[in-house]
C-alpha cells in the first residue's frame, strides 16, 4: 500500500536545519517543501539554495496550513515556545528540537496547547528513536542483566562551537545543561523515570550560562545517575556506562550510538552494531507515521516525558544560578 507523502517545512535555518533537511530529503515518502525564518530575506535565500517551494516568516508559516503537513522547529531554544504556540493554534503538527523549551512552564504551555488543539507535538530527542536505544531498552527489560544499579555518562563536546555561538549566550537559551545535559537526562529518564533528587554544580560564563556541569540524580533503592557536560573547546567525551546487577552495558557516543557493548557477570561479552546513518532518520520516519495514523502524541517521546526531563534540567539550572 502506497504511503502518503509527508510535506515538511523547516523553521529556523541554522546549521542543524541543513543537516536535518539533507536527511529528511533522503527518506521515502518525505519531502521538504518550505522554510521559515524571523527574516524573510534569509528565508528566501535558503529557499533558493535548496530549491524549496515556499519561504515564510514565522507569522506567515502559521498562516500557511495546507502548504505542508508538518514543521520541524529548530530555531534557538528561546524561540521554541512562541513559535510552537502559534503552530498549535493553527493545527499544524510540530517536531520541536530538544531541549523542547527554556523552562518547565514553557514546556507545559506547549503541550497543553497541543492537547487543546488536538494537534501533534513531539520533542525531537532523536536518541530515543535509535535502534541502539531500542536494543538497550529491550536488553534491560528482558531481565538477563538484572536491575540497574547506576548510570554514568559524559557528554563534553564544545569543539564545534565558535566563540559567539548561541550555546554561550543566555539570550538564546545557551549553556551545557540545555544543549548537552538534555541527552543523559533524557536517556536516564527513558530507563529509570523521575529521580527523587537532583544535585548539580558547574561553572558559568560572563553571560550567565554554564560552560560545564556535573550532576547526580538519585532514584529509589540507591540507584544513581552521574553525568558531566561541557562546552569547553577541545573536550570530547561522549560515552555512557550502565552498571547492572549481573553485568555492564557500554554505549560509545550514546546520543547517536552505532555500537553497544555488553559484559555479563560470568565473563561473557557481546557487541551489537547498527547501520551507520544519521540519527535524524528514525525520528522523522516515526513522526511521519504518527501523522499518517492521525496521532497527537508519540508513545516513545511523550509530553509527560518531555516535561519530566525539563523539570530535571530546570532544577540543574536553578542550582547553577542560571535563569531565563
C-alpha positions as YAML, in Angstrom:
chain: A
units: angstrom
residues:
- id: 1
  name: UNK
  ca: [0.00, 0.00, 0.00]
- id: 2
  name: UNK
  ca: [1.38, 3.38, -1.01]
- id: 3
  name: UNK
  ca: [2.08, 5.74, 1.87]
- id: 4
  name: UNK
  ca: [1.04, 9.36, 1.91]
- id: 5
  name: UNK
  ca: [4.00, 11.67, 1.26]
- id: 6
  name: UNK
  ca: [4.54, 13.95, 4.24]
- id: 7
  name: UNK
  ca: [5.45, 17.51, 3.23]
- id: 8
  name: UNK
  ca: [7.69, 19.37, 5.66]
- id: 9
  name: UNK
  ca: [8.61, 22.95, 6.43]
- id: 10
  name: UNK
  ca: [11.76, 23.70, 8.39]
- id: 11
  name: UNK
  ca: [11.65, 26.61, 10.85]
- id: 12
  name: UNK
  ca: [14.98, 28.06, 11.96]
- id: 13
  name: UNK
  ca: [17.66, 28.00, 9.30]
- id: 14
  name: UNK
  ca: [20.95, 27.39, 11.08]
- id: 15
  name: UNK
  ca: [23.41, 24.52, 10.65]
- id: 16
  name: UNK
  ca: [21.14, 21.97, 12.31]
- id: 17
  name: UNK
  ca: [18.38, 22.68, 9.76]
- id: 18
  name: UNK
  ca: [20.71, 21.97, 6.86]
- id: 19
  name: UNK
  ca: [21.75, 18.63, 8.30]
- id: 20
  name: UNK
  ca: [18.14, 17.70, 9.05]
- id: 21
  name: UNK
  ca: [17.00, 18.73, 5.56]
- id: 22
  name: UNK
  ca: [19.66, 16.55, 3.97]
- id: 23
  name: UNK
  ca: [18.49, 13.52, 5.94]
- id: 24
  name: UNK
  ca: [14.76, 14.20, 5.52]
- id: 25
  name: UNK
  ca: [15.15, 14.56, 1.75]
- id: 26
  name: UNK
  ca: [16.50, 11.02, 1.54]
- id: 27
  name: UNK
  ca: [13.61, 9.37, 3.38]
- id: 28
  name: UNK
  ca: [10.82, 7.59, 1.48]
- id: 29
  name: UNK
  ca: [7.52, 9.42, 1.10]
- id: 30
  name: UNK
  ca: [9.04, 12.54, 2.65]
- id: 31
  name: UNK
  ca: [9.51, 15.93, 1.01]
- id: 32
  name: UNK
  ca: [10.80, 19.22, 2.40]
- id: 33
  name: UNK
  ca: [8.83, 21.95, 0.62]
- id: 34
  name: UNK
  ca: [9.21, 25.13, 2.67]
- id: 35
  name: UNK
  ca: [11.34, 27.08, 5.13]
- id: 36
  name: UNK
  ca: [10.77, 29.83, 7.67]
- id: 37
  name: UNK
  ca: [12.92, 32.38, 9.45]
- id: 38
  name: UNK
  ca: [12.49, 35.53, 11.51]
- id: 39
  name: UNK
  ca: [13.98, 37.22, 8.43]
- id: 40
  name: UNK
  ca: [12.06, 36.91, 5.17]
- id: 41
  name: UNK
  ca: [15.22, 37.73, 3.21]
- id: 42
  name: UNK
  ca: [17.06, 34.87, 4.90]
- id: 43
  name: UNK
  ca: [14.16, 32.52, 4.22]
- id: 44
  name: UNK
  ca: [14.12, 33.45, 0.53]
- id: 45
  name: UNK
  ca: [17.86, 32.86, 0.26]
- id: 46
  name: UNK
  ca: [17.50, 29.46, 1.93]
- id: 47
  name: UNK
  ca: [14.58, 28.61, -0.37]
- id: 48
  name: UNK
  ca: [16.63, 29.37, -3.45]
- id: 49
  name: UNK
  ca: [19.65, 27.45, -2.19]
- id: 50
  name: UNK
  ca: [17.68, 24.25, -1.56]
- id: 51
  name: UNK
  ca: [15.05, 24.52, -4.27]
- id: 52
  name: UNK
  ca: [12.06, 24.69, -1.92]
- id: 53
  name: UNK
  ca: [8.56, 25.72, -2.97]
- id: 54
  name: UNK
  ca: [7.95, 28.43, -0.37]
- id: 55
  name: UNK
  ca: [9.63, 30.74, 2.14]
- id: 56
  name: UNK
  ca: [7.92, 32.32, 5.16]
- id: 57
  name: UNK
  ca: [8.35, 34.46, 8.22]
- id: 58
  name: UNK
  ca: [7.20, 32.81, 11.46]
- id: 59
  name: UNK
  ca: [3.79, 34.51, 11.29]
- id: 60
  name: UNK
  ca: [3.36, 33.56, 7.63]
- id: 61
  name: UNK
  ca: [4.27, 29.97, 8.47]
- id: 62
  name: UNK
  ca: [1.44, 29.67, 10.99]
- id: 63
  name: UNK
  ca: [-0.99, 31.08, 8.42]
- id: 64
  name: UNK
  ca: [0.04, 28.66, 5.67]
- id: 65
  name: UNK
  ca: [-1.56, 25.40, 6.74]
- id: 66
  name: UNK
  ca: [-2.17, 23.29, 3.66]
- id: 67
  name: UNK
  ca: [1.15, 24.08, 2.03]
- id: 68
  name: UNK
  ca: [2.84, 21.48, 4.27]
- id: 69
  name: UNK
  ca: [1.87, 18.69, 6.67]
- id: 70
  name: UNK
  ca: [4.43, 19.23, 9.43]
- id: 71
  name: UNK
  ca: [7.01, 21.70, 10.71]
- id: 72
  name: UNK
  ca: [10.42, 20.93, 12.14]
- id: 73
  name: UNK
  ca: [11.21, 23.72, 14.62]
- id: 74
  name: UNK
  ca: [14.96, 24.08, 15.17]
- id: 75
  name: UNK
  ca: [15.49, 27.77, 15.85]
- id: 76
  name: UNK
  ca: [17.14, 28.94, 19.07]
- id: 77
  name: UNK
  ca: [15.65, 27.43, 22.21]
- id: 78
  name: UNK
  ca: [14.38, 30.78, 23.46]
- id: 79
  name: UNK
  ca: [12.07, 30.95, 20.40]
- id: 80
  name: UNK
  ca: [10.59, 27.45, 20.62]
- id: 81
  name: UNK
  ca: [7.63, 28.24, 22.84]
- id: 82
  name: UNK
  ca: [6.34, 31.25, 20.92]
- id: 83
  name: UNK
  ca: [6.60, 29.60, 17.52]
- id: 84
  name: UNK
  ca: [5.12, 26.29, 18.67]
- id: 85
  name: UNK
  ca: [2.14, 28.00, 20.32]
- id: 86
  name: UNK
  ca: [1.35, 29.75, 17.01]
- id: 87
  name: UNK
  ca: [1.59, 26.49, 15.10]
- id: 88
  name: UNK
  ca: [-0.50, 24.58, 17.62]
- id: 89
  name: UNK
  ca: [-3.22, 27.23, 17.40]
- id: 90
  name: UNK
  ca: [-3.20, 26.74, 13.63]
- id: 91
  name: UNK
  ca: [-3.47, 22.96, 13.99]
- id: 92
  name: UNK
  ca: [-0.06, 22.30, 12.41]
- id: 93
  name: UNK
  ca: [1.93, 19.23, 13.64]
- id: 94
  name: UNK
  ca: [5.35, 20.12, 15.08]
- id: 95
  name: UNK
  ca: [8.57, 18.23, 15.65]
- id: 96
  name: UNK
  ca: [10.41, 20.54, 18.07]
- id: 97
  name: UNK
  ca: [14.15, 20.27, 18.59]
- id: 98
  name: UNK
  ca: [15.48, 19.47, 22.05]
- id: 99
  name: UNK
  ca: [15.51, 20.93, 24.60]
- id: 100
  name: UNK
  ca: [11.83, 21.48, 23.94]
- id: 101
  name: UNK
  ca: [11.83, 24.78, 25.87]
- id: 102
  name: UNK
  ca: [13.77, 27.03, 28.22]
- id: 103
  name: UNK
  ca: [11.65, 26.12, 31.24]
- id: 104
  name: UNK
  ca: [9.18, 23.58, 32.54]
- id: 105
  name: UNK
  ca: [6.45, 26.25, 32.46]
- id: 106
  name: UNK
  ca: [7.00, 26.83, 28.74]
- id: 107
  name: UNK
  ca: [7.02, 23.09, 28.03]
- id: 108
  name: UNK
  ca: [3.71, 22.79, 29.86]
- id: 109
  name: UNK
  ca: [2.23, 25.65, 27.81]
- id: 110
  name: UNK
  ca: [3.31, 23.95, 24.60]
- id: 111
  name: UNK
  ca: [1.99, 20.51, 25.46]
- id: 112
  name: UNK
  ca: [-1.24, 21.98, 26.83]
- id: 113
  name: UNK
  ca: [-1.72, 23.85, 23.56]
- id: 114
  name: UNK
  ca: [-1.15, 20.61, 21.64]
- id: 115
  name: UNK
  ca: [-3.87, 18.88, 23.65]
- id: 116
  name: UNK
  ca: [-6.26, 21.84, 23.44]
- id: 117
  name: UNK
  ca: [-5.91, 21.97, 19.66]
- id: 118
  name: UNK
  ca: [-5.76, 18.18, 19.20]
- id: 119
  name: UNK
  ca: [-2.50, 18.66, 17.28]
- id: 120
  name: UNK
  ca: [0.64, 16.52, 17.19]
- id: 121
  name: UNK
  ca: [3.67, 17.84, 19.07]
- id: 122
  name: UNK
  ca: [6.81, 15.84, 19.76]
- id: 123
  name: UNK
  ca: [10.20, 16.77, 21.15]
- id: 124
  name: UNK
  ca: [12.95, 15.84, 18.68]
- id: 125
  name: UNK
  ca: [15.03, 13.79, 21.10]
- id: 126
  name: UNK
  ca: [16.44, 11.60, 18.35]
- id: 127
  name: UNK
  ca: [18.34, 9.34, 20.76]
- id: 128
  name: UNK
  ca: [15.15, 7.67, 21.97]
- id: 129
  name: UNK
  ca: [14.35, 6.52, 18.43]
- id: 130
  name: UNK
  ca: [17.72, 4.95, 17.62]
- id: 131
  name: UNK
  ca: [17.86, 1.18, 17.07]
- id: 132
  name: UNK
  ca: [20.64, 1.14, 19.69]
- id: 133
  name: UNK
  ca: [18.33, 2.74, 22.27]
- id: 134
  name: UNK
  ca: [15.59, 0.26, 21.40]
- id: 135
  name: UNK
  ca: [18.12, -2.55, 21.86]
- id: 136
  name: UNK
  ca: [19.24, -1.25, 25.26]
- id: 137
  name: UNK
  ca: [15.63, -0.87, 26.43]
- id: 138
  name: UNK
  ca: [14.89, -4.45, 25.37]
- id: 139
  name: UNK
  ca: [18.07, -5.81, 26.93]
- id: 140
  name: UNK
  ca: [17.28, -4.24, 30.29]
- id: 141
  name: UNK
  ca: [13.57, -5.04, 30.30]
- id: 142
  name: UNK
  ca: [14.44, -8.66, 29.38]
- id: 143
  name: UNK
  ca: [15.97, -9.08, 32.82]
- id: 144
  name: UNK
  ca: [19.08, -11.09, 31.93]
- id: 145
  name: UNK
  ca: [21.31, -8.38, 33.42]
- id: 146
  name: UNK
  ca: [19.17, -7.70, 36.46]
- id: 147
  name: UNK
  ca: [18.18, -4.26, 37.66]
- id: 148
  name: UNK
  ca: [20.10, -1.05, 37.03]
- id: 149
  name: UNK
  ca: [22.45, -0.06, 39.85]
- id: 150
  name: UNK
  ca: [23.96, 3.07, 38.32]
- id: 151
  name: UNK
  ca: [24.44, 5.07, 35.12]
- id: 152
  name: UNK
  ca: [27.49, 7.19, 34.32]
- id: 153
  name: UNK
  ca: [27.71, 9.41, 31.28]
- id: 154
  name: UNK
  ca: [29.87, 12.18, 29.86]
- id: 155
  name: UNK
  ca: [28.91, 14.49, 27.07]
- id: 156
  name: UNK
  ca: [31.67, 17.02, 26.61]
- id: 157
  name: UNK
  ca: [31.64, 18.48, 23.13]
- id: 158
  name: UNK
  ca: [32.46, 22.15, 22.76]
- id: 159
  name: UNK
  ca: [34.82, 21.78, 19.84]
- id: 160
  name: UNK
  ca: [32.36, 22.70, 17.05]
- id: 161
  name: UNK
  ca: [31.11, 25.97, 18.54]
- id: 162
  name: UNK
  ca: [32.52, 29.39, 17.61]
- id: 163
  name: UNK
  ca: [33.10, 31.89, 20.46]
- id: 164
  name: UNK
  ca: [29.88, 33.77, 19.66]
- id: 165
  name: UNK
  ca: [27.75, 30.64, 19.32]
- id: 166
  name: UNK
  ca: [24.19, 30.51, 20.65]
- id: 167
  name: UNK
  ca: [25.33, 27.89, 23.20]
- id: 168
  name: UNK
  ca: [27.35, 30.50, 25.08]
- id: 169
  name: UNK
  ca: [24.61, 33.15, 25.20]
- id: 170
  name: UNK
  ca: [21.84, 33.47, 27.77]
- id: 171
  name: UNK
  ca: [19.54, 35.32, 25.36]
- id: 172
  name: UNK
  ca: [19.38, 32.32, 23.04]
- id: 173
  name: UNK
  ca: [18.96, 29.67, 25.74]
- id: 174
  name: UNK
  ca: [22.59, 28.62, 25.89]
- id: 175
  name: UNK
  ca: [24.56, 26.53, 28.36]
- id: 176
  name: UNK
  ca: [25.69, 22.92, 28.50]
- id: 177
  name: UNK
  ca: [22.63, 21.86, 30.53]
- id: 178
  name: UNK
  ca: [20.10, 22.60, 27.79]
- id: 179
  name: UNK
  ca: [22.39, 21.84, 24.86]
- id: 180
  name: UNK
  ca: [24.07, 18.65, 26.13]
- id: 181
  name: UNK
  ca: [22.63, 17.72, 29.52]
- id: 182
  name: UNK
  ca: [19.27, 17.03, 27.93]
- id: 183
  name: UNK
  ca: [20.77, 13.87, 26.36]
- id: 184
  name: UNK
  ca: [21.90, 11.99, 29.51]
- id: 185
  name: UNK
  ca: [18.90, 13.37, 31.42]
- id: 186
  name: UNK
  ca: [16.53, 12.02, 28.79]
- id: 187
  name: UNK
  ca: [18.41, 8.72, 28.45]
- id: 188
  name: UNK
  ca: [18.27, 8.08, 32.19]
- id: 189
  name: UNK
  ca: [14.61, 9.09, 32.23]
- id: 190
  name: UNK
  ca: [13.95, 6.58, 29.43]
- id: 191
  name: UNK
  ca: [15.39, 3.80, 31.62]
- id: 192
  name: UNK
  ca: [14.58, 4.91, 35.16]
- id: 193
  name: UNK
  ca: [11.88, 7.57, 35.09]
- id: 194
  name: UNK
  ca: [11.76, 10.50, 37.51]
- id: 195
  name: UNK
  ca: [14.58, 10.90, 40.07]
- id: 196
  name: UNK
  ca: [13.94, 11.51, 43.75]
- id: 197
  name: UNK
  ca: [16.55, 14.26, 43.89]
- id: 198
  name: UNK
  ca: [18.87, 16.26, 41.66]
- id: 199
  name: UNK
  ca: [22.20, 17.81, 42.60]
- id: 200
  name: UNK
  ca: [24.22, 19.95, 40.20]
- id: 201
  name: UNK
  ca: [27.34, 22.11, 40.21]
- id: 202
  name: UNK
  ca: [29.30, 23.83, 37.48]
- id: 203
  name: UNK
  ca: [30.86, 26.99, 36.11]
- id: 204
  name: UNK
  ca: [29.10, 29.91, 34.46]
- id: 205
  name: UNK
  ca: [30.47, 32.20, 31.79]
- id: 206
  name: UNK
  ca: [30.22, 36.01, 31.84]
- id: 207
  name: UNK
  ca: [26.80, 35.87, 30.19]
- id: 208
  name: UNK
  ca: [25.30, 33.74, 32.95]
- id: 209
  name: UNK
  ca: [25.06, 30.29, 31.34]
- id: 210
  name: UNK
  ca: [27.09, 27.23, 32.24]
- id: 211
  name: UNK
  ca: [30.22, 26.16, 30.42]
- id: 212
  name: UNK
  ca: [30.22, 22.84, 32.26]
- id: 213
  name: UNK
  ca: [28.11, 20.96, 34.74]
- id: 214
  name: UNK
  ca: [28.28, 17.85, 36.92]
- id: 215
  name: UNK
  ca: [25.01, 16.30, 38.04]
- id: 216
  name: UNK
  ca: [23.85, 13.47, 40.28]
- id: 217
  name: UNK
  ca: [20.34, 12.07, 40.09]
- id: 218
  name: UNK
  ca: [19.17, 9.76, 42.87]
- id: 219
  name: UNK
  ca: [16.47, 7.12, 42.42]
- id: 220
  name: UNK
  ca: [14.70, 4.71, 44.80]
- id: 221
  name: UNK
  ca: [16.74, 1.77, 46.06]
- id: 222
  name: UNK
  ca: [20.04, 3.62, 45.99]
- id: 223
  name: UNK
  ca: [20.22, 3.81, 42.18]
- id: 224
  name: UNK
  ca: [22.26, 6.79, 40.96]
- id: 225
  name: UNK
  ca: [22.88, 8.59, 37.70]
- id: 226
  name: UNK
  ca: [26.00, 10.73, 37.37]
- id: 227
  name: UNK
  ca: [26.85, 12.76, 34.30]
- id: 228
  name: UNK
  ca: [29.08, 15.61, 33.24]
- id: 229
  name: UNK
  ca: [28.54, 18.02, 30.38]
- id: 230
  name: UNK
  ca: [30.91, 20.61, 28.97]
- id: 231
  name: UNK
  ca: [31.08, 23.17, 26.18]
- id: 232
  name: UNK
  ca: [34.76, 23.90, 26.81]
- id: 233
  name: UNK
  ca: [36.55, 23.67, 23.44]
- id: 234
  name: UNK
  ca: [38.75, 20.67, 22.65]
- id: 235
  name: UNK
  ca: [36.99, 18.39, 25.13]
- id: 236
  name: UNK
  ca: [35.30, 15.38, 23.57]
- id: 237
  name: UNK
  ca: [33.84, 12.63, 25.77]
- id: 238
  name: UNK
  ca: [30.59, 11.01, 24.69]
- id: 239
  name: UNK
  ca: [30.13, 7.68, 26.46]
- id: 240
  name: UNK
  ca: [27.56, 6.10, 28.76]
- id: 241
  name: UNK
  ca: [28.06, 3.17, 31.16]
- id: 242
  name: UNK
  ca: [25.15, 1.30, 32.70]
- id: 243
  name: UNK
  ca: [26.03, -0.93, 35.65]
- id: 244
  name: UNK
  ca: [23.50, -3.64, 36.45]
- id: 245
  name: UNK
  ca: [23.25, -6.46, 38.99]
- id: 246
  name: UNK
  ca: [24.56, -9.03, 36.51]
- id: 247
  name: UNK
  ca: [26.74, -7.06, 34.13]
- id: 248
  name: UNK
  ca: [27.50, -3.79, 32.39]
- id: 249
  name: UNK
  ca: [26.49, -2.02, 29.20]
- id: 250
  name: UNK
  ca: [28.88, 0.38, 27.48]
- id: 251
  name: UNK
  ca: [27.49, 2.75, 24.85]
- id: 252
  name: UNK
  ca: [30.09, 4.85, 23.00]
- id: 253
  name: UNK
  ca: [28.64, 8.12, 21.63]
- id: 254
  name: UNK
  ca: [25.40, 7.12, 23.36]
- id: 255
  name: UNK
  ca: [23.40, 10.02, 21.92]
- id: 256
  name: UNK
  ca: [23.86, 8.66, 18.39]
- id: 257
  name: UNK
  ca: [25.22, 5.18, 19.13]
- id: 258
  name: UNK
  ca: [26.08, 2.71, 16.39]
- id: 259
  name: UNK
  ca: [27.61, 0.18, 18.82]
- id: 260
  name: UNK
  ca: [26.65, -1.31, 22.18]
- id: 261
  name: UNK
  ca: [28.96, -3.50, 24.27]
- id: 262
  name: UNK
  ca: [27.61, -5.88, 26.91]
- id: 263
  name: UNK
  ca: [29.65, -7.63, 29.59]
- id: 264
  name: UNK
  ca: [27.96, -10.25, 31.74]
- id: 265
  name: UNK
  ca: [28.97, -11.15, 35.29]
- id: 266
  name: UNK
  ca: [30.01, -14.63, 34.14]
- id: 267
  name: UNK
  ca: [32.55, -13.12, 31.73]
- id: 268
  name: UNK
  ca: [30.57, -13.37, 28.51]
- id: 269
  name: UNK
  ca: [30.85, -10.39, 26.17]
- id: 270
  name: UNK
  ca: [28.64, -9.25, 23.31]
- id: 271
  name: UNK
  ca: [28.89, -6.48, 20.74]
- id: 272
  name: UNK
  ca: [25.89, -5.21, 18.82]
- id: 273
  name: UNK
  ca: [26.34, -2.95, 15.79]
- id: 274
  name: UNK
  ca: [23.80, -0.86, 13.91]
- id: 275
  name: UNK
  ca: [23.60, 0.78, 10.50]
- id: 276
  name: UNK
  ca: [25.68, 3.91, 10.05]
- id: 277
  name: UNK
  ca: [23.08, 6.50, 9.17]
- id: 278
  name: UNK
  ca: [22.24, 9.91, 10.61]
- id: 279
  name: UNK
  ca: [20.04, 9.55, 13.68]
- id: 280
  name: UNK
  ca: [17.57, 12.11, 12.35]
- id: 281
  name: UNK
  ca: [16.23, 9.34, 10.11]
- id: 282
  name: UNK
  ca: [14.41, 7.45, 12.84]
- id: 283
  name: UNK
  ca: [12.58, 10.36, 14.45]
- id: 284
  name: UNK
  ca: [11.48, 11.62, 11.02]
- id: 285
  name: UNK
  ca: [10.06, 8.25, 9.99]
- id: 286
  name: UNK
  ca: [8.34, 7.88, 13.37]
- id: 287
  name: UNK
  ca: [6.79, 11.35, 13.13]
- id: 288
  name: UNK
  ca: [5.63, 10.70, 9.57]
- id: 289
  name: UNK
  ca: [3.79, 7.59, 10.72]
- id: 290
  name: UNK
  ca: [2.19, 9.47, 13.61]
- id: 291
  name: UNK
  ca: [0.75, 11.95, 11.10]
- id: 292
  name: UNK
  ca: [-0.45, 9.19, 8.77]
- id: 293
  name: UNK
  ca: [-2.20, 7.48, 11.68]
- id: 294
  name: UNK
  ca: [-3.77, 10.73, 12.98]
- id: 295
  name: UNK
  ca: [-1.92, 10.54, 16.30]
- id: 296
  name: UNK
  ca: [-1.50, 13.58, 18.51]
- id: 297
  name: UNK
  ca: [1.29, 12.25, 20.74]
- id: 298
  name: UNK
  ca: [4.23, 9.87, 20.40]
- id: 299
  name: UNK
  ca: [4.24, 6.77, 22.61]
- id: 300
  name: UNK
  ca: [8.06, 6.90, 22.65]
- id: 301
  name: UNK
  ca: [8.63, 10.62, 23.38]
- id: 302
  name: UNK
  ca: [5.51, 11.56, 25.31]
- id: 303
  name: UNK
  ca: [4.54, 15.02, 26.51]
- id: 304
  name: UNK
  ca: [4.87, 13.74, 30.07]
- id: 305
  name: UNK
  ca: [8.44, 12.59, 29.42]
- id: 306
  name: UNK
  ca: [9.39, 15.96, 27.91]
- id: 307
  name: UNK
  ca: [8.02, 17.83, 30.92]
- id: 308
  name: UNK
  ca: [9.67, 15.49, 33.42]
- id: 309
  name: UNK
  ca: [13.06, 15.82, 31.72]
- id: 310
  name: UNK
  ca: [12.59, 19.58, 31.54]
- id: 311
  name: UNK
  ca: [11.92, 19.57, 35.29]
- id: 312
  name: UNK
  ca: [15.32, 17.94, 35.89]
- id: 313
  name: UNK
  ca: [17.11, 20.39, 33.59]
- id: 314
  name: UNK
  ca: [15.42, 23.39, 35.19]
- id: 315
  name: UNK
  ca: [16.45, 22.21, 38.66]
- id: 316
  name: UNK
  ca: [20.02, 21.81, 37.48]
- id: 317
  name: UNK
  ca: [19.98, 25.34, 36.10]
- id: 318
  name: UNK
  ca: [18.43, 26.66, 39.30]
- id: 319
  name: UNK
  ca: [21.22, 25.19, 41.40]
- id: 320
  name: UNK
  ca: [23.82, 26.58, 38.99]
- id: 321
  name: UNK
  ca: [22.27, 30.03, 39.15]
- id: 322
  name: UNK
  ca: [21.19, 30.06, 35.50]
- id: 323
  name: UNK
  ca: [17.90, 31.83, 34.83]
- id: 324
  name: UNK
  ca: [15.95, 32.53, 31.65]
...
